[in-house]
Structure formats: structure tokens, C-alpha cells
Amino acid sequence: MSDVFSALAHPVRREVLRLLRDGPMTAGELAAQFEVAKPTMSRHFATLKEAGLIQAEKVGNTIRYRLNASVAEELLGLMMGLLQSPDAKKES
């Protein structure tokens, strides 16, 4: 899970995840949303993939990214557990 938190530490990677909430996008479509060099975006994509937050599918010369919902749900569950009050934990 530390890879996930490390991946989420950068605002560009968080914005990539927000963009992918609405559905898959190509690397080019995502990169066009940011004023950073393509190699920098490639590193951001690689970090998100390594953390399991996104999945990539190569179609011809195009890479299409999609949000990995299962990891996002696991992260949300972990965060909710961390934010839960001690009293609520006792009631569970």
C-alpha cells in the first residue's frame, strides 16, 4: 500500500486518476491535459501502474489507460478505517 500513497503524493498523478474516473483515455489524451514533457508523463503513468492504480492496454501504437477500480476501492476502505472514530470501531 505504500506504493499507492507514494503515487498519490504528486498532484499530476492525482489529476490523472480524476480524469480516468469518467472512463479510459489514451496516453495522448491524458498528456494533453498537462503542461509537462511526454517523458515526465510517461514516468507518472509508470508510477501509477506500478502502484496498481491504473491499467494499460496497448492497441496498435496507442496506449489506453483505465482506472483500476479494485485498488481504488481497497484504498478507500483503508482510508475509511483510518478515519473511523475509536467509538465507531468498538460498535462494529
TORZA-211037 format. One record per atom (N, C-alpha, C, O): residue in one letter; atom name; y, z, x. Coordinates in Angstrom, 1 decimal, decimal comma, always signed. Each point is the difference from the previous one (the first is absolute). Layout:
# TORZA-211037
+------+------+--------+--------+--------+
! resn ! name !      Y !      Z !      X !
+------+------+--------+--------+--------+
!    a !   CA !      Y !      Z !      X !
...
+------+------+--------+--------+--------+
This chain:
# TORZA-211037
+------+------+--------+--------+--------+
! resn ! name !      Y !      Z !      X !
+------+------+--------+--------+--------+
!    m !    N !   -1,2 !   +0,0 !   +0,8 !
!    m !   CA !   +1,2 !   +0,0 !   -0,8 !
!    m !    C !   +1,3 !   +0,0 !   +0,9 !
!    m !    O !   +1,0 !   -0,4 !   -0,5 !
!    s !    N !   -1,2 !   +0,8 !   +1,7 !
!    s !   CA !   +1,2 !   +0,0 !   +0,9 !
!    s !    C !   +0,6 !   -1,4 !   +0,2 !
!    s !    O !   +1,2 !   -0,2 !   +0,2 !
!    d !    N !   -2,1 !   -0,8 !   -0,1 !
!    d !   CA !   +0,4 !   -1,4 !   +0,1 !
!    d !    C !   +0,9 !   -0,4 !   -1,2 !
!    d !    O !   +0,9 !   -0,7 !   +0,2 !
!    v !    N !   -1,3 !   +1,2 !   -1,4 !
!    v !   CA !   +0,8 !   -0,3 !   -1,2 !
!    v !    C !   +1,4 !   +0,6 !   +0,1 !
!    v !    O !   +1,0 !   -0,7 !   -0,2 !
!    f !    N !   -0,9 !   +1,9 !   +0,6 !
!    f !   CA !   +1,3 !   +0,6 !   +0,1 !
!    f !    C !   +0,8 !   -0,6 !   +1,1 !
!    f !    O !   +1,2 !   -0,2 !   -0,1 !
!    s !    N !   -1,8 !   -0,2 !   +1,2 !
!    s !   CA !   +0,7 !   -0,7 !   +1,1 !
!    s !    C !   +0,5 !   -1,3 !   -0,5 !
!    s !    O !   +1,1 !   -0,4 !   +0,3 !
!    a !    N !   -1,9 !   -0,4 !   -1,1 !
!    a !   CA !   +0,4 !   -1,3 !   -0,5 !
!    a !    C !   +1,2 !   +0,2 !   -1,0 !
!    a !    O !   +0,9 !   -0,8 !   +0,0 !
!    l !    N !   -0,9 !   +1,9 !   -0,7 !
!    l !   CA !   +1,0 !   +0,2 !   -1,0 !
!    l !    C !   +1,3 !   +0,5 !   +0,6 !
!    l !    O !   +1,1 !   +0,1 !   -0,7 !
!    a !    N !   -1,1 !   +0,2 !   +2,0 !
!    a !   CA !   +1,2 !   +0,6 !   +0,6 !
!    a !    C !   +1,1 !   -1,0 !   +0,2 !
!    a !    O !   +1,2 !   +0,4 !   +0,1 !
!    h !    N !   -1,5 !   -1,7 !   -0,2 !
!    h !   CA !   +1,0 !   -1,0 !   +0,2 !
!    h !    C !   +0,5 !   -0,6 !   -1,3 !
!    h !    O !   -0,8 !   -0,4 !   -0,8 !
!    p !    N !   +2,1 !   +0,3 !   +0,6 !
!    p !   CA !   +0,6 !   -0,5 !   -1,3 !
!    p !    C !   -0,4 !   -1,5 !   -0,3 !
!    p !    O !   -0,2 !   -0,3 !   -1,2 !
!    v !    N !   +0,0 !   -0,5 !   +2,2 !
!    v !   CA !   -0,4 !   -1,4 !   -0,3 !
!    v !    C !   -1,4 !   +0,0 !   -0,5 !
!    v !    O !   -0,3 !   -0,7 !   -1,0 !
!    r !    N !   -0,6 !   +1,5 !   +1,5 !
!    r !   CA !   -1,4 !   +0,0 !   -0,5 !
!    r !    C !   +0,0 !   +0,6 !   -1,4 !
!    r !    O !   -0,8 !   -0,4 !   -0,9 !
!    r !    N !   +1,6 !   +1,4 !   +0,6 !
!    r !   CA !   +0,1 !   +0,6 !   -1,4 !
!    r !    C !   +0,5 !   -1,1 !   -0,9 !
!    r !    O !   -0,5 !   -0,1 !   -1,2 !
!    e !    N !   +1,4 !   -0,7 !   +1,6 !
!    e !   CA !   +0,6 !   -1,1 !   -0,9 !
!    e !    C !   -1,1 !   -1,1 !   -0,2 !
!    e !    O !   -0,1 !   -0,5 !   -1,1 !
!    v !    N !   -0,7 !   +0,2 !   +2,1 !
!    v !   CA !   -1,1 !   -0,9 !   -0,1 !
!    v !    C !   -0,9 !   +0,4 !   -1,1 !
!    v !    O !   -0,4 !   -0,7 !   -0,9 !
!    l !    N !   +0,0 !   +2,0 !   +0,9 !
!    l !   CA !   -0,8 !   +0,6 !   -1,0 !
!    l !    C !   +0,6 !   -0,1 !   -1,4 !
!    l !    O !   -0,7 !   -0,3 !   -1,0 !
!    r !    N !   +2,0 !   +0,6 !   +0,9 !
!    r !   CA !   +0,7 !   -0,2 !   -1,3 !
!    r !    C !   -0,1 !   -1,4 !   -0,5 !
!    r !    O !   -0,2 !   -0,2 !   -1,2 !
!    l !    N !   +0,4 !   -0,7 !   +2,1 !
!    l !   CA !   +0,0 !   -1,4 !   -0,4 !
!    l !    C !   -1,4 !   -0,5 !   -0,5 !
!    l !    O !   -0,1 !   -0,7 !   -1,0 !
!    l !    N !   -0,9 !   +1,3 !   +1,6 !
!    l !   CA !   -1,4 !   -0,4 !   -0,3 !
!    l !    C !   -0,5 !   +0,7 !   -1,3 !
!    l !    O !   -1,0 !   -0,4 !   -0,5 !
!    r !    N !   +1,8 !   +1,4 !   +0,0 !
!    r !   CA !   -0,4 !   +0,6 !   -1,3 !
!    r !    C !   -0,1 !   -1,0 !   -1,1 !
!    r !    O !   -0,8 !   +0,1 !   -0,9 !
!    d !    N !   +1,7 !   -1,1 !   +1,0 !
!    d !   CA !   +0,1 !   -1,0 !   -1,1 !
!    d !    C !   -1,1 !   -1,1 !   +0,1 !
!    d !    O !   -0,1 !   -0,9 !   -0,8 !
!    g !    N !   -0,6 !   +0,9 !   +1,9 !
!    g !   CA !   -1,1 !   -1,0 !   +0,2 !
!    g !    C !   +0,0 !   -0,5 !   +1,4 !
!    g !    O !   +0,9 !   +0,2 !   +0,8 !
!    p !    N !   -1,9 !   -1,0 !   -0,4 !
!    p !   CA !   -0,2 !   -0,6 !   +1,3 !
!    p !    C !   +1,2 !   -0,9 !   +0,4 !
!    p !    O !   +0,6 !   -0,6 !   -0,9 !
!    m !    N !   -0,3 !   +0,6 !   +2,2 !
!    m !   CA !   +1,0 !   -0,9 !   +0,5 !
!    m !    C !   -0,4 !   -0,5 !   +1,4 !
!    m !    O !   -0,8 !   +0,7 !   +0,7 !
!    t !    N !   +1,3 !   -1,8 !   -0,4 !
!    t !   CA !   -0,4 !   -0,6 !   +1,3 !
!    t !    C !   +0,9 !   +0,7 !   +1,1 !
!    t !    O !   +1,0 !   +0,7 !   -0,3 !
!    a !    N !   -1,5 !   -0,8 !   +1,5 !
!    a !   CA !   +0,7 !   +0,6 !   +1,2 !
!    a !    C !   +1,4 !   -0,6 !   +0,0 !
!    a !    O !   +1,0 !   +0,7 !   +0,3 !
!    g !    N !   -0,8 !   -2,0 !   -0,5 !
!    g !   CA !   +1,3 !   -0,6 !   +0,0 !
!    g !    C !   +0,9 !   +0,5 !   -1,1 !
!    g !    O !   +1,2 !   +0,2 !   +0,2 !
!    e !    N !   -1,7 !   +0,0 !   -1,4 !
!    e !   CA !   +0,8 !   +0,5 !   -1,1 !
!    e !    C !   +0,4 !   +1,4 !   +0,3 !
!    e !    O !   +1,2 !   +0,4 !   -0,3 !
!    l !    N !   -2,0 !   +0,4 !   +0,9 !
!    l !   CA !   +0,3 !   +1,4 !   +0,3 !
!    l !    C !   +1,1 !   +0,0 !   +1,2 !
!    l !    O !   +1,0 !   +0,7 !   -0,1 !
!    a !    N !   -1,3 !   -1,5 !   +1,1 !
!    a !   CA !   +0,9 !   +0,0 !   +1,2 !
!    a !    C !   +1,4 !   -0,5 !   -0,4 !
!    a !    O !   +1,0 !   +0,4 !   +0,6 !
!    a !    N !   -0,9 !   -1,3 !   -1,6 !
!    a !   CA !   +1,3 !   -0,5 !   -0,5 !
!    a !    C !   +0,9 !   +1,1 !   -0,6 !
!    a !    O !   +1,2 !   -0,2 !   -0,1 !
!    q !    N !   -1,8 !   +1,3 !   -0,2 !
!    q !   CA !   +0,7 !   +1,1 !   -0,6 !
!    q !    C !   +0,7 !   +0,9 !   +1,0 !
!    q !    O !   +0,8 !   +0,9 !   -0,4 !
!    f !    N !   -1,1 !   -1,1 !   +1,7 !
!    f !   CA !   +0,5 !   +0,9 !   +1,0 !
!    f !    C !   +0,7 !   -0,8 !   +1,1 !
!    f !    O !   -0,3 !   -1,2 !   +0,3 !
!    e !    N !   +1,3 !   +1,8 !   +0,3 !
!    e !   CA !   +0,7 !   -0,6 !   +1,1 !
!    e !    C !   -0,5 !   +0,5 !   +1,4 !
!    e !    O !   +0,7 !   +0,5 !   +0,8 !
!    v !    N !   -2,0 !   -0,8 !   -0,6 !
!    v !   CA !   -0,7 !   +0,4 !   +1,2 !
!    v !    C !   -0,8 !   -1,3 !   +0,5 !
!    v !    O !   -0,3 !   -0,8 !   -0,8 !
!    a !    N !   +0,0 !   +0,8 !   +2,1 !
!    a !   CA !   -0,7 !   -1,1 !   +0,6 !
!    a !    C !   -1,5 !   +0,0 !   -0,6 !
!    a !    O !   -0,5 !   +1,0 !   -0,3 !
!    k !    N !   +0,0 !   -2,2 !   +0,3 !
!    k !   CA !   -1,4 !   -0,2 !   -0,5 !
!    k !    C !   -1,0 !   +0,9 !   +0,8 !
!    k !    O !   -0,9 !   +0,6 !   -0,7 !
!    p !    N !   +1,0 !   -0,5 !   +2,0 !
!    p !   CA !   -1,0 !   +0,8 !   +0,7 !
!    p !    C !   +0,1 !   +1,5 !   -0,4 !
!    p !    O !   -1,0 !   +0,7 !   -0,1 !
!    t !    N !   +2,2 !   -0,3 !   -0,2 !
!    t !   CA !   +0,2 !   +1,4 !   -0,5 !
!    t !    C !   -0,6 !   +0,2 !   -1,3 !
!    t !    O !   -0,7 !   +1,0 !   -0,3 !
!    m !    N !   +0,8 !   -2,0 !   -0,6 !
!    m !   CA !   -0,6 !   +0,1 !   -1,4 !
!    m !    C !   -1,5 !   +0,0 !   +0,2 !
!    m !    O !   -0,8 !   +0,7 !   -0,7 !
!    s !    N !   +0,3 !   -1,5 !   +1,6 !
!    s !   CA !   -1,5 !   +0,0 !   +0,3 !
!    s !    C !   -0,5 !   +1,3 !   +0,4 !
!    s !    O !   -1,1 !   +0,4 !   -0,4 !
!    r !    N !   +1,9 !   +0,3 !   +1,2 !
!    r !   CA !   -0,4 !   +1,4 !   +0,5 !
!    r !    C !   +0,0 !   +1,0 !   -1,2 !
!    r !    O !   -0,9 !   +0,8 !   -0,1 !
!    h !    N !   +1,9 !   -1,0 !   -0,8 !
!    h !   CA !   +0,0 !   +0,8 !   -1,2 !
!    h !    C !   -1,2 !   -0,2 !   -0,9 !
!    h !    O !   -0,6 !   +0,9 !   -0,5 !
!    f !    N !   +0,3 !   -2,2 !   +0,3 !
!    f !   CA !   -1,2 !   -0,3 !   -0,8 !
!    f !    C !   -1,3 !   +0,5 !   +0,6 !
!    f !    O !   -0,8 !   +0,6 !   -0,7 !
!    a !    N !   +0,7 !   -0,7 !   +2,1 !
!    a !   CA !   -1,2 !   +0,5 !   +0,7 !
!    a !    C !   -0,1 !   +1,6 !   -0,2 !
!    a !    O !   -1,1 !   +0,5 !   -0,2 !
!    t !    N !   +2,2 !   +0,2 !   +0,3 !
!    t !   CA !   +0,0 !   +1,4 !   -0,2 !
!    t !    C !   -0,4 !   +0,4 !   -1,4 !
!    t !    O !   -0,8 !   +0,9 !   -0,2 !
!    l !    N !   +1,3 !   -1,6 !   -0,8 !
!    l !   CA !   -0,4 !   +0,3 !   -1,4 !
!    l !    C !   -1,5 !   -0,4 !   -0,2 !
!    l !    O !   -0,7 !   +0,8 !   -0,7 !
!    k !    N !   +0,2 !   -1,8 !   +1,3 !
!    k !   CA !   -1,4 !   -0,4 !   -0,1 !
!    k !    C !   -0,9 !   +1,1 !   +0,6 !
!    k !    O !   -1,0 !   +0,4 !   -0,5 !
!    e !    N !   +1,4 !   +0,0 !   +1,8 !
!    e !   CA !   -0,8 !   +1,0 !   +0,7 !
!    e !    C !   -0,1 !   +1,3 !   -0,8 !
!    e !    O !   -1,0 !   +0,7 !   +0,1 !
!    a !    N !   +2,1 !   -0,4 !   -0,8 !
!    a !   CA !   +0,0 !   +1,2 !   -0,8 !
!    a !    C !   -0,7 !   -0,1 !   -1,3 !
!    a !    O !   -0,3 !   +0,9 !   -0,8 !
!    g !    N !   -0,1 !   -2,2 !   +0,5 !
!    g !   CA !   -0,8 !   -0,2 !   -1,3 !
!    g !    C !   +0,9 !   -0,2 !   -1,2 !
!    g !    O !   -0,5 !   +0,0 !   -1,1 !
!    l !    N !   +1,8 !   +0,0 !   +1,3 !
!    l !   CA !   +0,9 !   -0,1 !   -1,1 !
!    l !    C !   +0,2 !   -1,4 !   -0,6 !
!    l !    O !   +0,3 !   -0,1 !   -1,2 !
!    i !    N !   -0,6 !   -0,9 !   +2,0 !
!    i !   CA !   +0,0 !   -1,4 !   -0,5 !
!    i !    C !   -1,2 !   -0,7 !   +0,4 !
!    i !    O !   -0,7 !   +0,4 !   +1,0 !
!    q !    N !   +0,4 !   -1,5 !   -1,7 !
!    q !   CA !   -1,2 !   -0,9 !   +0,4 !
!    q !    C !   +0,6 !   -1,4 !   +0,2 !
!    q !    O !   +1,0 !   -0,4 !   -0,7 !
!    a !    N !   -1,6 !   -0,3 !   +1,6 !
!    a !   CA !   +0,4 !   -1,4 !   +0,3 !
!    a !    C !   -1,1 !   -0,9 !   -0,4 !
!    a !    O !   -1,1 !   +0,2 !   +0,3 !
!    e !    N !   +1,6 !   -1,4 !   -0,8 !
!    e !   CA !   -1,0 !   -1,1 !   -0,3 !
!    e !    C !   +0,6 !   -1,2 !   +0,6 !
!    e !    O !   +1,2 !   -0,4 !   -0,4 !
!    k !    N !   -1,9 !   -0,3 !   +1,2 !
!    k !   CA !   +0,5 !   -1,2 !   +0,6 !
!    k !    C !   -0,5 !   -1,2 !   -0,8 !
!    k !    O !   -1,2 !   -0,2 !   -0,3 !
!    v !    N !   +2,2 !   -0,6 !   -0,1 !
!    v !   CA !   -0,3 !   -1,2 !   -0,8 !
!    v !    C !   +0,7 !   -1,2 !   +0,7 !
!    v !    O !   +1,2 !   -0,1 !   +0,0 !
!    g !    N !   -2,0 !   -0,7 !   +0,7 !
!    g !   CA !   +0,5 !   -1,0 !   +0,9 !
!    g !    C !   +0,8 !   +0,6 !   +1,1 !
!    g !    O !   -0,5 !   +0,8 !   +0,8 !
!    n !    N !   +1,8 !   -1,2 !   -0,7 !
!    n !   CA !   +0,9 !   +0,5 !   +1,0 !
!    n !    C !   +0,8 !   +1,2 !   -0,5 !
!    n !    O !   +0,9 !   +0,5 !   +0,7 !
!    t !    N !   -1,1 !   -0,1 !   -1,9 !
!    t !   CA !   +0,8 !   +1,1 !   -0,6 !
!    t !    C !   -0,8 !   +1,3 !   -0,1 !
!    t !    O !   -1,2 !   +0,0 !   -0,3 !
!    i !    N !   +1,9 !   +1,0 !   +0,5 !
!    i !   CA !   -0,6 !   +1,4 !   -0,2 !
!    i !    C !   +0,7 !   +0,6 !   -1,2 !
!    i !    O !   +1,2 !   +0,1 !   -0,1 !
!    r !    N !   -2,1 !   +0,3 !   -0,9 !
!    r !   CA !   +0,5 !   +0,6 !   -1,2 !
!    r !    C !   -0,4 !   +1,5 !   +0,1 !
!    r !    O !   -1,1 !   +0,4 !   +0,2 !
!    y !    N !   +2,2 !   +0,5 !   -0,4 !
!    y !   CA !   -0,3 !   +1,4 !   +0,0 !
!    y !    C !   +0,0 !   +0,6 !   -1,4 !
!    y !    O !   +0,8 !   -0,5 !   -0,9 !
!    r !    N !   -1,6 !   +1,5 !   +0,7 !
!    r !   CA !   +0,0 !   +0,8 !   -1,2 !
!    r !    C !   -0,1 !   +1,4 !   +0,3 !
!    r !    O !   -0,5 !   +0,5 !   +1,0 !
!    l !    N !   +1,0 !   +0,3 !   -1,9 !
!    l !   CA !   +0,0 !   +1,5 !   +0,1 !
!    l !    C !   -1,5 !   +0,4 !   -0,2 !
!    l !    O !   -0,6 !   -0,4 !   -0,9 !
!    n !    N !   +0,2 !   +1,4 !   +1,7 !
!    n !   CA !   -1,3 !   +0,5 !   -0,1 !
!    n !    C !   +0,1 !   +1,3 !   -0,9 !
!    n !    O !   +0,3 !   +1,1 !   +0,5 !
!    a !    N !   -0,5 !   -1,3 !   -1,8 !
!    a !   CA !   +0,2 !   +1,0 !   -1,0 !
!    a !    C !   -0,8 !   +1,3 !   +0,3 !
!    a !    O !   +0,5 !   +1,1 !   -0,3 !
!    s !    N !   -1,7 !   -1,3 !   +0,7 !
!    s !   CA !   -0,9 !   +1,2 !   +0,2 !
!    s !    C !   +0,6 !   +1,0 !   +1,1 !
!    s !    O !   -0,1 !   +1,2 !   -0,2 !
!    v !    N !   +0,6 !   -1,8 !   +1,2 !
!    v !   CA !   +0,6 !   +0,9 !   +1,1 !
!    v !    C !   +1,3 !   +0,6 !   -0,6 !
!    v !    O !   +0,3 !   +1,2 !   +0,3 !
!    a !    N !   +0,5 !   -2,0 !   -1,0 !
!    a !   CA !   +1,3 !   +0,5 !   -0,6 !
!    a !    C !   -0,3 !   +1,1 !   -1,0 !
!    a !    O !   +0,7 !   +1,0 !   +0,0 !
!    e !    N !   -1,8 !   -1,1 !   -0,8 !
!    e !   CA !   -0,4 !   +1,0 !   -0,9 !
!    e !    C !   -0,4 !   +1,3 !   +0,7 !
!    e !    O !   +0,3 !   +1,1 !   -0,4 !
!    e !    N !   -1,1 !   -1,3 !   +1,5 !
!    e !   CA !   -0,5 !   +1,2 !   +0,8 !
!    e !    C !   +1,2 !   +0,7 !   +0,6 !
!    e !    O !   +0,1 !   +1,2 !   +0,0 !
!    l !    N !   +0,9 !   -2,0 !   +0,5 !
!    l !   CA !   +1,2 !   +0,7 !   +0,5 !
!    l !    C !   +0,8 !   +0,7 !   -1,1 !
!    l !    O !   +0,5 !   +1,1 !   +0,3 !
!    l !    N !   -0,4 !   -1,7 !   -1,4 !
!    l !   CA !   +0,7 !   +0,7 !   -1,1 !
!    l !    C !   -0,7 !   +1,3 !   -0,4 !
!    l !    O !   +0,7 !   +1,0 !   -0,2 !
!    g !    N !   -2,0 !   -1,1 !   +0,1 !
!    g !   CA !   -0,8 !   +1,3 !   -0,3 !
!    g !    C !   +0,3 !   +1,0 !   +1,1 !
!    g !    O !   +0,1 !   +1,2 !   -0,4 !
!    l !    N !   -0,1 !   -1,5 !   +1,6 !
!    l !   CA !   +0,2 !   +0,9 !   +1,1 !
!    l !    C !   +1,4 !   +0,6 !   -0,1 !
!    l !    O !   +0,2 !   +1,2 !   +0,1 !
!    m !    N !   +0,8 !   -2,0 !   -0,4 !
!    m !   CA !   +1,4 !   +0,4 !   -0,1 !
!    m !    C !   +0,1 !   +1,0 !   -1,2 !
!    m !    O !   +0,7 !   +1,0 !   +0,1 !
!    m !    N !   -1,3 !   -1,4 !   -1,2 !
!    m !   CA !   +0,1 !   +0,9 !   -1,2 !
!    m !    C !   -0,6 !   +1,4 !   +0,3 !
!    m !    O !   +0,5 !   +1,0 !   -0,4 !
!    g !    N !   -1,6 !   -1,0 !   +1,2 !
!    g !   CA !   -0,7 !   +1,2 !   +0,4 !
!    g !    C !   +0,9 !   +0,9 !   +0,9 !
!    g !    O !   +0,1 !   +1,2 !   -0,1 !
!    l !    N !   +0,7 !   -1,9 !   +1,0 !
!    l !   CA !   +0,9 !   +0,7 !   +0,9 !
!    l !    C !   +1,2 !   +0,6 !   -0,8 !
!    l !    O !   +0,5 !   +1,0 !   +0,4 !
!    l !    N !   -0,1 !   -1,7 !   -1,4 !
!    l !   CA !   +1,2 !   +0,4 !   -0,8 !
!    l !    C !   -0,3 !   +1,0 !   -1,1 !
!    l !    O !   +0,9 !   +0,6 !   -0,6 !
!    q !    N !   -2,2 !   -0,5 !   +0,3 !
!    q !   CA !   -0,4 !   +0,9 !   -1,1 !
!    q !    C !   +0,3 !   +1,5 !   +0,4 !
!    q !    O !   -0,2 !   +0,4 !   +1,1 !
!    s !    N !   +0,7 !   +0,3 !   -2,1 !
!    s !   CA !   +0,3 !   +1,4 !   +0,3 !
!    s !    C !   -1,2 !   +0,8 !   +0,1 !
!    s !    O !   -1,1 !   -0,3 !   -0,5 !
!    p !    N !   +1,1 !   +1,4 !   +1,3 !
!    p !   CA !   -1,1 !   +0,9 !   +0,2 !
!    p !    C !   -0,6 !   +0,5 !   -1,4 !
!    p !    O !   -1,2 !   +0,1 !   -0,1 !
!    d !    N !   +2,1 !   +0,2 !   -0,8 !
!    d !   CA !   -0,5 !   +0,4 !   -1,4 !
!    d !    C !   -0,8 !   -1,0 !   -0,7 !
!    d !    O !   -1,0 !   +0,3 !   -0,6 !
!    a !    N !   +1,4 !   -1,6 !   +0,7 !
!    a !   CA !   -0,7 !   -1,1 !   -0,6 !
!    a !    C !   -1,3 !   -0,2 !   +0,6 !
!    a !    O !   -1,0 !   -0,4 !   -0,7 !
!    k !    N !   +0,8 !   +0,6 !   +2,0 !
!    k !   CA !   -1,2 !   -0,1 !   +0,7 !
!    k !    C !   -1,1 !   +1,0 !   -0,5 !
!    k !    O !   -1,1 !   -0,2 !   -0,1 !
!    k !    N !   +1,6 !   +1,4 !   -0,2 !
!    k !   CA !   -0,8 !   +1,1 !   -0,5 !
!    k !    C !   -0,6 !   -0,3 !   -1,4 !
!    k !    O !   -1,1 !   +0,4 !   -0,3 !
!    e !    N !   +2,0 !   -1,1 !   -0,5 !
!    e !   CA !   -0,4 !   -0,3 !   -1,4 !
!    e !    C !   -1,1 !   -1,1 !   +0,0 !
!    e !    O !   -0,7 !   -0,2 !   -1,0 !
!    s !    N !   +0,6 !   -0,6 !   +2,1 !
!    s !   CA !   -0,9 !   -1,2 !   +0,0 !
!    s !    C !   -1,5 !   +0,4 !   +0,0 !
!    s !    O !   -0,9 !   -0,8 !   +0,0 !
+------+------+--------+--------+--------+
